[in-house]
Amino acid sequence: MESKFTDVYQNESAEGQETECEKVAHLLDLIIDGEASANEQAYFNNHIEECVPCFESHQKQKLLKGLVSGHLKRVIVPESLALTIKAKIQETV
């Protein structure tokens, strides 16, 4: 029953809010990484309160990020290595 509701809601959203859903899709990475501005966060939150597909996408991304970050460990590298990498990046830019 839930999938029928989601299917119907997706069709309505695709017809009436396609541009809003596209904007939210572009904001998703910023939101998940905590890099969105207050205005972007508010726009995103307002949209996902009413749009089931965007809400579900957000939940999946949060879960995936949590799973991935839970399996990574932070490694401290020598500062000289970090500076060398930054210098190489600057050379290519």
VOPAGU-2260 file (C-alpha; in pm, 1 decimal, decimal comma):
REM VOPAGU-2260
SITE   aa  ch    i         X         Y         Z
SITE  MET   A    0       0,0       0,0       0,0
SITE  GLU   A    1     282,2     235,7      83,0
SITE  SER   A    2     443,6     197,0    -259,5
SITE  LYS   A    3     114,6     286,8    -433,7
SITE  PHE   A    4      97,7     606,3    -229,8
SITE  THR   A    5     459,3     688,1    -311,8
SITE  ASP   A    6     401,2     619,4    -683,7
SITE  VAL   A    7     100,6     850,5    -694,6
SITE  TYR   A    8     284,2    1120,1    -499,9
SITE  GLN   A    9     588,9    1093,7    -728,5
SITE  ASN   A   10     370,7    1147,8   -1035,3
SITE  GLU   A   11     212,7    1456,9    -883,1
SITE  SER   A   12     552,7    1591,6    -780,2
SITE  ALA   A   13     706,0    1528,1   -1119,9
SITE  GLU   A   14     431,1    1724,5   -1291,4
SITE  GLY   A   15     399,6    2015,2   -1049,4
SITE  GLN   A   16     732,5    2051,1    -870,2
SITE  GLU   A   17     998,7    1921,1   -1103,0
SITE  THR   A   18    1213,8    2230,7   -1075,1
SITE  GLU   A   19    1187,7    2234,0    -695,1
SITE  CYS   A   20    1286,9    1865,6    -677,8
SITE  GLU   A   21    1583,1    1934,5    -903,8
SITE  LYS   A   22    1695,5    2221,4    -677,7
SITE  VAL   A   23    1660,9    1998,0    -372,7
SITE  ALA   A   24    1860,4    1722,4    -544,3
SITE  HIS   A   25    2144,3    1970,1    -602,8
SITE  LEU   A   26    2129,0    2084,2    -239,9
SITE  LEU   A   27    2130,9    1731,2    -100,9
SITE  ASP   A   28    2509,9    1693,0     -84,3
SITE  LEU   A   29    2549,2    2032,4      82,2
SITE  ILE   A   30    2283,6    1940,8     337,3
SITE  ILE   A   31    2431,8    1598,9     413,6
SITE  ASP   A   32    2782,5    1745,6     454,0
SITE  GLY   A   33    2656,6    2032,8     671,4
SITE  GLU   A   34    2777,0    2293,7     420,5
SITE  ALA   A   35    2441,7    2449,7     323,9
SITE  SER   A   36    2358,5    2806,4     417,1
SITE  ALA   A   37    2068,8    2878,3     653,3
SITE  ASN   A   38    1849,4    2979,7     357,1
SITE  GLU   A   39    1936,7    2663,3     163,6
SITE  GLN   A   40    1867,6    2451,0     471,9
SITE  ALA   A   41    1528,3    2618,1     525,3
SITE  TYR   A   42    1431,3    2575,7     157,5
SITE  PHE   A   43    1537,1    2210,7     168,9
SITE  ASN   A   44    1350,3    2137,3     492,5
SITE  ASN   A   45    1030,7    2301,5     368,4
SITE  HIS   A   46    1041,3    2100,3      49,0
SITE  ILE   A   47    1107,5    1758,2     202,2
SITE  GLU   A   48     823,5    1807,6     450,4
SITE  GLU   A   49     584,0    1790,9     155,9
SITE  CYS   A   50     769,9    1579,9    -102,0
SITE  VAL   A   51     793,2    1210,4     -19,2
SITE  PRO   A   52    1048,3    1116,5    -290,7
SITE  CYS   A   53    1288,2    1392,4    -185,3
SITE  PHE   A   54    1244,8    1299,8     181,3
SITE  GLU   A   55    1322,8     935,3     102,5
SITE  SER   A   56    1628,9    1034,5     -99,1
SITE  HIS   A   57    1753,1    1246,1     191,2
SITE  GLN   A   58    1707,1     959,1     435,6
SITE  LYS   A   59    1894,8     717,3     208,8
SITE  GLN   A   60    2185,3     959,6     168,1
SITE  LYS   A   61    2207,8    1015,9     545,1
SITE  LEU   A   62    2211,3     641,1     604,5
SITE  LEU   A   63    2477,6     583,0     339,4
SITE  LYS   A   64    2700,1     858,9     475,9
SITE  GLY   A   65    2664,3     717,9     825,9
SITE  LEU   A   66    2759,1     369,7     710,9
SITE  VAL   A   67    3059,4     487,8     514,0
SITE  SER   A   68    3191,5     727,4     777,5
SITE  GLY   A   69    3149,5     460,7    1044,4
SITE  HIS   A   70    3398,8     238,3     862,4
SITE  LEU   A   71    3662,9     501,7     797,8
SITE  LYS   A   72    3935,7     596,0    1036,0
SITE  ARG   A   73    4121,8     922,8    1046,1
SITE  VAL   A   74    4491,4     895,8     968,7
SITE  ILE   A   75    4724,8    1177,4    1062,9
SITE  VAL   A   76    4982,2    1245,7     791,9
SITE  PRO   A   77    5298,5    1452,1     816,9
SITE  GLU   A   78    5241,7    1819,9     747,4
SITE  SER   A   79    5506,2    1808,9     473,7
SITE  LEU   A   80    5299,5    1552,0     283,3
SITE  ALA   A   81    4988,1    1767,9     307,4
SITE  LEU   A   82    5182,3    2071,6     182,6
SITE  THR   A   83    5329,5    1872,0    -107,1
SITE  ILE   A   84    4984,4    1753,6    -212,1
SITE  LYS   A   85    4844,8    2107,2    -193,7
SITE  ALA   A   86    5135,8    2236,5    -402,6
SITE  LYS   A   87    5076,8    1969,7    -670,0
SITE  ILE   A   88    4708,9    2060,2    -682,9
SITE  GLN   A   89    4794,2    2427,7    -725,7
SITE  GLU   A   90    5027,7    2339,5   -1014,7
SITE  THR   A   91    4742,8    2172,3   -1203,0
SITE  VAL   A   92    4499,7    2460,3   -1148,7
